[in-house]
Amino acid sequence: MSETVTADLIRALIENMAPAPVDWESFSMIIDVDEGVFSAHGYTYSPDDTITAVAVRASTVRSAADDYFASHYAPGDTLPVQTLVQFERASGRYDITFEDTDRDRWKMSPANVRTFRQGLRPQFD
């Protein structure tokens, strides 16, 4: 995996997520991919345990996302339907998880509404 395209994707998400609090310490961002069109949304986590919903306009990260996916998939390959990007600001640690088929894997529902946001929180041990 190319570290440059990974860093560029994470940087693009950080620079364009809104409304992000200044003091966030980590984030989880879900990139939904649908026939080349995608959205990015998720949560920031602050030291005082505040969780803030954030989103990114696709046009502001499209180039970085396209480059990232191109480094993992050959032209014509089917892209994952979702990608979870988790990042911890202080350490720079990150994790990127692909979901190939289940569009509901990272979806809030009545059954998980109380645990969903915390369940996406990065846990780097």
HUPE-V480735 format. One record per residue. N is the residue number from 1. OMEGA is omega in whole degrees, 0 to 359 (NA if undefined). Layout:
# HUPE-V480735
n->[N & N]
omega->[OMEGA & OMEGA]
This chain:
# HUPE-V480735
n->[1 & 2 & 3 & 4 & 5 & 6 & 7 & 8 & 9 & 10 & 11 & 12 & 13 & 14 & 15 & 16 & 17 & 18 & 19 & 20 & 21 & 22 & 23 & 24 & 25 & 26 & 27 & 28 & 29 & 30 & 31 & 32 & 33 & 34 & 35 & 36 & 37 & 38 & 39 & 40 & 41 & 42 & 43 & 44 & 45 & 46 & 47 & 48 & 49 & 50 & 51 & 52 & 53 & 54 & 55 & 56 & 57 & 58 & 59 & 60 & 61 & 62 & 63 & 64 & 65 & 66 & 67 & 68 & 69 & 70 & 71 & 72 & 73 & 74 & 75 & 76 & 77 & 78 & 79 & 80 & 81 & 82 & 83 & 84 & 85 & 86 & 87 & 88 & 89 & 90 & 91 & 92 & 93 & 94 & 95 & 96 & 97 & 98 & 99 & 100 & 101 & 102 & 103 & 104 & 105 & 106 & 107 & 108 & 109 & 110 & 111 & 112 & 113 & 114 & 115 & 116 & 117 & 118 & 119 & 120 & 121 & 122 & 123 & 124 & 125]
omega->[180 & 179 & 181 & 181 & 176 & 178 & 179 & 178 & 180 & 179 & 179 & 177 & 180 & 185 & 186 & 180 & 181 & 355 & 184 & 176 & 181 & 188 & 181 & 180 & 176 & 175 & 170 & 182 & 178 & 175 & 176 & 181 & 179 & 179 & 177 & 177 & 182 & 172 & 179 & 182 & 180 & 188 & 167 & 181 & 183 & 182 & 181 & 180 & 173 & 176 & 183 & 175 & 180 & 176 & 179 & 174 & 183 & 183 & 183 & 180 & 184 & 182 & 180 & 179 & 178 & 179 & 179 & 181 & 179 & 179 & 182 & 185 & 177 & 177 & 180 & 177 & 176 & 179 & 175 & 178 & 177 & 175 & 178 & 177 & 177 & 185 & 176 & 188 & 187 & 185 & 185 & 179 & 181 & 173 & 177 & 184 & 178 & 170 & 187 & 188 & 189 & 180 & 182 & 184 & 181 & 181 & 177 & 179 & 177 & 182 & 184 & 186 & 182 & 185 & 188 & 185 & 179 & 180 & 178 & 183 & 179 & 177 & 180 & 181 & NA]
